[in-house]
Amino acid sequence: MFMRPESERRPETGDKSVGSVMRFDGVGLETVNSRLAMVGITWALIAEVVTGKSMIEQVTKGNGFLWFLLVAPVFIWATFVPIFGQSESPDSRKVGPFNAKAERWNGRAAMIGFVSLIVVEQFLLKGAPLLGFLHH
């Protein structure tokens, strides 16, 4: 399976049914996952510097999982309210350099970075935090 070029992304059809929005190539799944990944990797790296714990330690031995359970529903809700409530497409928003294409690519990078951070910390650093040297 290869990633489709940006120009081949499924066009918005105007169908705001849950089935259409949540399709694999629909707007919902990638938007939610991207936003959660962007928040997650930023939060994980900041928490590593502050606490000195790796991402896995933050979740298993800290309050990371609780914070995820509190924050994730807010971001999911904030993603779907404009789509279902106001019939706004995430692709229609643009403010200067902040547009849907930039958000998608930043989100994709964050998803890859999130998984990479876990892999690097667990397998290359043997459970040590990537930014642990910054913790005092």
Buried (B, 14 or more C-beta within 10 A) or exposed (E): EEEEEEEEBEEBEEEBEEEBBEBEEBBBEBBBBBBBBBBBBEBBBEBBBEBBBBBBBBBEEBEBEEBBEEBBEEBBEEBBEBBBEEEEBBBEEEEEEEBBEEBBEBBBBBBEBBEEBBEBBBEEEEEBBBBBEEEE
